[in-house]
Amino acid sequence: MTFSYHNPTALQFGEGQIQSITNLIDKDKKVLVVYGGGSIKKNGVYDQVVKALENHTWIEFSGVEVNPTIETMDKAVKVVKEENIDFVLAVGGGSVIDGCKYLVAASLYDGDGWDFLDGTKEVEKALPLGVILTLPATGSESNNLTVLSKKATDEKRMYFSDYSYPVFAVLDPSFMSTLNDRQLGNGLVDAFVHTSEQYLTYTTPALVNDGYAETLFRGLVTLANTWEDRRTLVWQENLMHIANQALNFQIGAGVPQDWSTHLVGHELTAYYNLDHARSLAVVQPYLLRVMMEDKKEKIAKMGENVFGIKNDNEAVIKAIETLYNKVGVPTKLSEYEIDDKVISNVTNALEAKGYTALGENANITLDKVTTILTMSMK
């Protein structure tokens, strides 16, 4: 239990909080508002942003994809440089936020911004970034992780940097009312897997971490079991709050973590454009089965403290699958249109990046990844 934890992002949670950005962004800053496909103009977010920035100088950039690409974000970098932007405001979900984390760093870098993603260079400075979250899932609004894809090479990579923390994040759950069921289900699954990756390893004496993770798990189980209430503000408030807490890295401080489900899932997204959460849902159950011996104590603890299941780890994994299915997220790779190169595509990509010994014990080999994917396709 030795760790350092620092999170500088100020959270503005609740209805009507967009107005707070009026005072959170200096009036002398030229602002670039970045968003995705335009849904913010249908749900009222855009109009509130315009109102809040009425005394600011600002321009906008739209078109950030669901899985943000460097090709798109480099166009935004050009805008930042040409327009002398001082502050970036990301309005959207994790994709827009991740894209903007890259944007604020690449805009102050003279080289190819992909250097940050392939590990060639570390971020040394960045423009300030603010966030208005419209789709809860990734926790990107208050962490230091950036994930980006390169369309030209079918790569999806990530990097950590303290320069990636947003200055503030507005979390207004009322804007979730326009999200569809697929987006809500994805958000719930994403939060569950994020919590799992910091919990389902091996037993530690960290009572706070385990207890808080189990609280988040139980909250997500409650939301899945009350899926019929997903259009209510209370349900949406809780998903937004839990998803944020699941990946601000507090529950992972000082304990072992296993992000292998994410690393495999990233490749499925890169090659086959699976939604991020859906790529995780087709990997995690089979990874837990393959790595049962390593994780048996924590799976059992989850079973007892989250699902009320004792002495049956396979039943715990089935309970996870049932939870995902309950919110409309498949747990079989065979339910998607995947070609017969999926295993070689994923394992070759992992090998090229040096990810050949994954997991908390560095013993999830490429052979085991092959087994996991094979099981998911049956």
C-alpha positions, 0 to 999 in steps of 0.5 A: 500500500505505497502510492501517490495519488493526485487528481487536480480536476474540479468536478461540477456535478448536477443539473445546470452546471454548464453555467459555471464555465462562465467563471471557470474559463478566463475571459481573456482566453480564446476558446476552441469548443470541440464536439462530435457528430452534432448531438449536442445541438439536439439535446440543449448542451450547445445552446447552454455552452453558447450562453455560458461563453457569451462574454468569451471569444470562441470558435468551434471544431466538430466531427470527432469520431466515436473512436477518435483518430489522429487524422481528425485531431491533427486537423484540430491541431492546425486550427489551434495553431492558426487561430492562436487558441488558449483554451480547449473545451471538450463537449461530449463523451470519452471519445471527444475528451480523449481526442482533446487530451491529445489536441492540447498536447500536440498543439504545443509540440513541433513534431508528430503527435503520434510520438506520444502514443507510440512512446517516442516522446513524453508530453512536456506541456499542454494547453488547459482543457475543460470538459462538459461530459454528455455520455458517462462511461470512460472516466476520461473527464477526470483522469490522465489517460489518453486513447487514440487511433490511427486509421492509416495503420489500424492502431489504437494506442494510449498514454498517460500524462499529468498534462492530460488532466482537465482543469474542470469537468462539468457532469450534468446527468440531465443531458443523458435523457437523449442517449439511446439504450446502446449508449447507456448499456455501453456506459454501464459495462465500461464502468464495470470493467474499469472497476474490475481491472483494478479489483480482480487480481489477487488478495491484498490488505487494502480495505478501502480499495476493495470496499469502494470497488465493491460499492461501485460494483453493487451500484452497477448491479442495482442499475442493471437490475432497474434497467426499466428506470434508465430514463429517470434522472436518479438512475442517470445521475448514479451511472454518471457518478459511478462511471466517473469514480470507476476510473479516476484511478483512486481505487487502483492506488497502491494495489495490483491492476490488470488491464489485459481485457482493455489491451485485447479489446483495444485491438478488436476496436482498432480492427473491427470498430467494435464499441469500446465497451462491447470489445471488453464484454466479449473478452473479460468473461473468458479471460476470467475463466482462463485465469481462474487459478490466479484470480480465484480468491478475488472472484470469490470475494466479488461473488460473495460481496457483490452478487451474493454467490458463495463457493462457485466462481463459474457462477460469478462469471455467469452473473457478470455475463447476465448483467451485461446481457441484461443491458443489451451488451453481448458477451460473445465475439461470435455475435459480431461480424468478425473475419477469420483473421481476428486471432492473428490480427489481435495477437500480432498487434499485441506482439508488435507493441510488446504486450506479450506478458499481460496481467497482474502476474505478467503471465497472460501470454499470446497463447492464452489470448488465443484461447480467450478469443477462441472461447469467445467465438464458440 
